Amino acid sequence: MSNATQAQAAGKQKFLGRSGLIAFIVIMNMFVPLSIDLYLPAIPGLNAYFGSSPFLTNMTLSAFFFFYAVGILLWGPISDKYGRRPVILTGSLIYIISSICCSLAPSIYVLIVARALQGIGGGGIIAASFAIVKDCFAGKEREKMLAITQSISGIAPILAPVIGSWILEFTDWRGAFWLLTLIGATNLVLTILYTETLKAEEKYQGSFLGAFGRLYTVGKNKSFLIPTVIFSLSQLPFMGYLALSSYIYVDFFGLSKDAYSYFFAANSFLAIFGPVIYVRFLLNFNKKALAAGCFAIAAASGIFLILFGQLSPFLFLIGVVCMTMTGAILRPFGINVVFDQQQGDTGTVSSLFNTFFTLFGILGMTVASLPKGNFIISLGALIVVASVLSIIAWYIFLKSDIPCAGVKE
């Protein structure tokens, strides 16, 4: 699809319009951070409420992410066959019902199962939202749109823990899930107003099962697969930080839940500027050097955390911000690169890319949650290992004869 045709697709929204479509994409991209960050301040209290261990309580995070990955993998090919709108409608309904179940959960085990269902619904929403971006935008315009939507949706992790902390002043952790139910219902209304962006002639014409076969076709494309794995490595330490942040700020540094939410929000606020910096200063920068530089800065932030992160919550925040900022800069660049490696199969490309990101995130959360000594040193080591692996893998990929559109040119 040409840039002009894609621009037309973005503008042909009878009820939403172009600006409304962008807002719709932004809201859908908020689902994951809202589903996680809104109840992070309540996680230490969940241990006491249900009488569970930190590892079991963190399963409410891991279960969400695992089944979110499963959902993405399933919904992407389905959206290529039937369109984005049916997938988002179904995903929103599942998300709403499961959020209600989370709110009413009588035990930690029921909460884990409900979170798994919530992840499946959220996976459909995210897979289709990324596909819509490629349906409607191309080239640098797409990079700009990815950066803009990422920056605006970055408001969610800023406000979510603060709102979550406020909710705890009036109710318990269940209030966070009632709010997520309301957000899911809002997205359902916007989906009803949304006009399908996948043209009929671009839909997958094969069988239902054949649509899932496209996962293998896209996955064996090394030009797509290798950069996807490399960029996904950044999720290891980031999701490890999410899993440990409340324990580090509240238990290790002795901060209140309110103070924790402000520190967490500060990191998210500064990360918003990552995509802005990319679009404003780095859009035309050498792509090879950009990725390597970001990986190197992330590795340095891990070393900083190991050496100084235990001294104060402010020094810990500095180290985490550097890691988060590099990931935020690389995100729109990485998504655009992998999109350019495959013609067609947009939903499937979105599925695989987001699935790898999520699976690496689950691994990071699981490793970070294992019983061990100092959480700050462990997080710093996780950042260093993931970043060094990224640098090595990126160097080997650049030296290989595997083509990569937009990078090896």
C-alpha positions in Angstrom: 0.0 0.0 0.0 1.4 3.4 -1.0 1.9 6.2 1.5 -1.0 8.1 -0.1 -3.3 5.1 0.1 -2.4 4.5 3.7 -3.0 8.1 4.6 -6.5 7.7 3.0 -7.1 4.6 5.1 -6.2 6.5 8.2 -8.6 9.3 7.3 -11.6 7.2 6.3 -13.0 6.9 9.7 -16.6 7.9 9.6 -17.0 8.4 13.3 -13.4 8.6 14.7 -11.6 10.6 12.0 -7.8 10.6 11.7 -7.3 12.2 15.1 -9.8 9.8 16.7 -8.0 6.8 15.1 -4.7 7.9 16.6 -6.4 8.4 20.0 -7.9 4.9 19.7 -4.5 3.4 19.0 -3.0 5.2 21.9 -5.7 3.9 24.3 -5.2 0.3 23.1 -1.5 0.7 23.7 -2.2 1.7 27.3 -3.9 -1.6 28.1 -0.7 -3.5 29.1 0.8 -0.8 31.4 -2.5 -0.1 32.9 -3.1 -3.8 33.5 0.2 -4.1 35.3 1.0 -0.7 36.9 -2.4 0.1 38.3 -2.2 -2.5 41.0 1.6 -2.6 41.6 1.3 -0.5 44.8 -1.1 -3.2 46.2 1.2 -6.2 45.4 3.0 -6.3 48.8 -0.4 -6.1 50.5 -1.7 -9.0 48.4 0.8 -11.3 50.2 -0.8 -10.6 53.5 -4.4 -10.5 52.2 -4.2 -14.0 50.6 -1.4 -15.3 52.8 0.7 -16.1 49.7 4.4 -15.8 49.0 6.0 -13.0 46.8 6.7 -15.6 44.1 3.0 -16.8 44.0 1.7 -13.2 44.1 4.0 -12.2 41.2 2.4 -15.1 39.3 -0.6 -12.6 38.8 1.9 -10.6 36.7 3.6 -13.6 35.0 0.2 -15.3 34.2 -1.1 -12.1 32.6 2.0 -11.8 30.4 2.2 -15.5 29.4 -1.4 -15.6 28.3 -1.1 -12.1 26.8 1.7 -13.6 24.6 -0.5 -16.6 23.7 -3.3 -14.2 22.9 -1.1 -12.1 20.7 0.1 -15.2 18.8 -3.5 -16.3 18.2 -5.2 -13.1 17.4 -2.7 -11.6 14.9 -3.3 -14.2 12.1 -7.0 -14.1 12.8 -7.0 -10.4 12.3 -5.3 -10.9 8.9 -8.2 -13.2 7.9 -11.2 -11.5 9.4 -10.1 -8.0 10.0 -8.9 -5.9 13.0 -12.4 -4.9 14.2 -13.8 -8.3 15.1 -10.6 -9.2 17.0 -10.6 -6.0 19.0 -14.4 -6.4 19.8 -13.8 -10.0 21.0 -10.7 -9.1 22.9 -12.4 -6.2 24.6 -15.3 -8.4 25.8 -12.9 -11.0 27.2 -10.9 -8.3 28.9 -14.0 -6.8 30.5 -15.4 -10.1 31.8 -12.0 -11.2 33.1 -11.5 -7.9 34.9 -14.8 -8.4 36.7 -13.6 -11.9 37.7 -10.4 -10.4 39.0 -12.4 -7.9 41.1 -14.4 -10.7 42.7 -11.5 -13.2 43.1 -11.9 -15.1 46.4 -8.3 -16.5 46.4 -4.9 -15.9 44.8 -5.4 -18.9 42.5 -8.7 -17.5 41.1 -7.0 -14.2 40.6 -4.1 -15.8 38.7 -6.6 -17.6 36.4 -8.6 -14.4 35.8 -5.4 -12.5 35.1 -4.6 -15.2 32.5 -7.9 -14.6 30.7 -7.4 -10.9 31.0 -4.1 -11.4 29.2 -5.7 -13.3 26.3 -8.2 -10.4 25.8 -5.5 -7.8 26.0 -3.4 -9.8 23.5 -6.1 -9.4 20.9 -6.4 -5.7 21.5 -2.6 -5.1 21.2 -2.0 -7.3 18.2 -4.7 -5.6 16.2 -3.6 -2.1 17.3 -0.1 -2.6 15.9 -1.5 -4.0 12.7 -3.7 -0.9 12.3 -0.5 1.3 12.5 1.0 -0.6 9.5 -2.4 -0.6 7.7 -2.4 3.2 7.7 1.2 4.5 7.8 4.5 3.7 6.1 8.2 4.7 6.2 9.2 7.6 8.4 5.6 8.6 8.9 5.0 5.2 10.5 8.1 5.7 12.7 6.7 9.1 13.8 3.3 7.6 14.5 4.8 4.8 16.6 6.9 7.3 18.5 3.9 9.6 19.1 1.6 6.9 20.2 4.2 5.4 22.4 5.0 8.8 24.1 1.3 9.6 24.7 0.5 6.1 25.9 3.5 6.5 28.3 1.1 8.6 30.4 -0.5 5.3 31.6 2.5 4.0 33.6 3.0 7.5 35.0 -0.6 7.9 36.3 -1.4 4.2 36.9 0.6 3.6 40.1 -0.4 7.0 41.5 -4.0 6.2 40.9 -3.5 2.7 42.2 -2.1 4.2 45.4 -5.0 6.6 45.7 -7.5 3.8 45.2 -5.9 2.0 48.2 -6.8 5.0 50.4 -10.5 4.4 49.8 -10.8 0.7 49.0 -8.5 -2.4 48.5 -6.8 -3.9 45.5 -10.1 -4.9 44.0 -10.8 -1.3 43.2 -8.0 -1.3 40.6 -9.7 -4.1 38.7 -13.0 -2.4 38.7 -11.3 0.6 37.1 -9.8 -1.7 34.5 -13.3 -3.0 33.8 -14.4 0.6 33.1 -11.4 1.2 30.8 -12.2 -2.0 28.9 -15.8 -0.9 28.4 -14.5 2.5 27.1 -12.4 0.7 24.5 -15.4 -1.5 23.5 -17.4 1.7 22.7 -14.5 3.1 20.6 -14.2 -0.2 18.7 -17.8 0.0 17.8 -17.1 3.4 16.3 -14.0 2.3 14.5 -14.1 1.6 10.7 -12.1 -1.4 9.5 -8.7 -0.5 8.0 -7.8 -3.8 6.5 -9.0 -3.8 2.9 -11.0 -6.8 1.7 -8.4 -7.7 -1.0 -5.6 -7.7 1.6 -7.3 -10.3 3.8 -5.8 -13.7 4.0 -7.9 -15.9 1.6 -6.9 -19.3 2.9 -8.5 -21.5 5.5 -8.8 -20.6 9.2 -6.0 -23.1 10.1 -4.0 -21.9 7.2 -3.9 -18.4 8.7 -1.9 -19.8 11.6 0.5 -21.4 9.2 1.6 -17.8 8.3 3.2 -17.7 11.7 5.7 -20.3 10.5 6.2 -18.5 7.1 7.0 -15.2 8.8 9.0 -16.8 11.6 11.4 -18.5 9.3 12.3 -15.1 7.7 15.7 -14.5 9.4 15.6 -10.8 8.4 12.5 -10.5 10.6 13.3 -13.0 13.3 16.8 -12.0 14.3 16.2 -8.3 14.9 13.0 -9.2 16.7 14.9 -11.4 19.2 17.7 -8.8 19.6 15.2 -5.9 20.4 13.2 -8.2 22.6 16.1 -8.8 24.9 15.5 -5.3 26.4 12.3 -6.6 28.0 14.3 -8.9 30.3 15.6 -6.2 32.6 12.6 -3.9 32.1 10.0 -6.4 33.2 12.4 -7.6 36.0 12.3 -4.0 37.2 8.5 -4.0 37.2 8.3 -7.2 39.2 10.8 -5.9 41.8 10.1 -2.2 41.9 7.5 -2.3 44.8 9.8 -4.5 46.9 12.8 -2.4 46.3 11.2 1.0 47.0 8.8 -0.1 49.8 10.7 -3.0 51.5 14.4 -2.2 50.8 14.3 1.6 51.0 11.3 1.8 53.4 9.2 4.2 51.3 5.5 4.5 51.7 3.2 3.3 48.9 2.5 6.9 47.9 6.3 7.7 47.7 6.8 4.5 45.7 4.2 5.5 43.2 5.9 8.8 42.7 9.3 7.3 42.1 7.7 4.8 39.7 5.9 7.6 37.9 9.0 9.7 37.6 10.8 6.9 35.7 7.8 6.5 33.4 7.5 10.3 32.9 11.1 10.6 31.8 10.8 7.6 29.5 8.1 9.4 27.6 10.9 11.6 26.1 12.6 8.6 24.6 10.5 8.4 21.5 10.5 12.2 21.3 14.3 12.3 21.3 14.3 9.6 18.6 11.9 11.5 16.3 13.5 14.9 17.0 17.2 14.0 16.9 17.8 10.4 15.8 15.3 9.6 13.0 18.0 10.0 10.4 20.9 8.8 12.6 22.9 5.8 11.5 20.7 2.9 12.5 23.6 0.5 13.1 25.3 2.8 15.5 22.0 3.9 17.2 21.1 0.4 18.3 24.7 -0.4 19.5 24.9 2.9 21.4 21.6 2.3 23.2 22.6 -1.2 24.2 25.9 0.2 25.5 24.2 2.9 27.6 21.8 0.3 29.0 24.8 -1.9 30.1 26.4 1.1 31.8 23.2 1.7 33.7 23.3 -1.8 35.0 26.8 -1.3 36.3 25.8 1.9 37.9 23.0 0.1 39.7 25.3 -2.6 41.0 27.8 0.1 42.3 25.5 2.8 43.6 21.9 1.7 43.4 21.7 0.6 47.0 22.8 4.0 48.4 19.5 5.8 47.9 16.2 5.6 46.0 17.3 8.6 43.9 20.4 6.9 42.7 18.5 3.7 42.0 16.0 5.8 40.0 18.9 7.4 37.9 20.1 3.9 36.9 16.7 2.6 36.1 15.8 5.7 34.0 18.9 5.3 31.8 17.8 1.7 31.1 14.2 2.6 30.5 15.1 5.5 28.3 17.2 3.5 25.9 14.4 0.9 25.5 12.0 3.7 24.8 14.2 5.2 22.1 14.7 1.8 20.4 11.0 0.7 20.5 9.7 2.7 17.5 12.9 2.1 15.6 12.8 -1.7 16.3 9.1 -2.0 15.4 9.5 -0.2 12.1 12.6 -2.3 11.2 10.8 -5.6 11.7 7.7 -4.4 9.9 9.8 -3.6 6.8 11.2 -7.1 6.6 7.9 -8.8 5.6 5.5 -7.8 2.9 1.9 -8.5 3.9 0.9 -10.7 6.9 0.7 -7.5 9.0 -1.3 -9.1 11.9 1.1 -12.1 12.0 4.1 -9.8 12.1 2.6 -7.9 14.9 1.8 -11.1 16.7 5.3 -12.6 16.5 7.0 -9.3 17.4 4.9 -8.7 20.4 5.0 -12.3 21.5 8.8 -12.3 21.6 8.7 -9.1 23.5 6.3 -10.6 26.0 8.0 -13.9 26.4 11.3 -12.2 27.1 9.5 -10.0 29.6 8.0 -13.1 31.3 11.5 -14.6 31.6 12.8 -11.3 33.1 10.0 -11.2 35.7 10.4 -14.9 36.5 14.2 -14.6 37.0 13.9 -11.4 39.0 11.2 -13.0 41.3 13.3 -16.0 42.2 14.4 -16.1 45.9 17.9 -14.6 46.1 19.9 -12.0 48.0 19.9 -8.3 47.1 17.3 -7.4 44.5 19.1 -4.2 43.3 22.3 -6.1 42.5 20.3 -8.8 40.8 18.5 -6.3 38.7 21.7 -4.5 37.8 23.3 -7.9 36.7 20.2 -8.7 34.6 20.5 -5.4 32.8 24.2 -5.9 32.1 23.8 -9.5 30.8 20.8 -8.6 28.6 22.5 -5.5 27.2 25.8 -7.2 26.5 24.1 -10.1 24.7 22.2 -7.5 22.6 25.5 -5.8 21.6 27.1 -9.1 20.6 24.0 -10.4 18.7 23.6 -7.0 16.9 27.3 -7.1 15.8 27.1 -10.6 14.5 23.9 -9.9 12.7 25.4 -6.8 11.0 28.4 -8.8 9.9 26.2 -11.6 8.5 25.0 -11.8 4.9 21.3 -11.7 6.1 19.6 -8.7 4.5 17.8 -6.1 6.6 15.8 -3.4 4.8 16.3 0.0 6.2 19.5 -1.0 8.1 21.9 -2.8 5.8 21.6 -0.3 2.9 
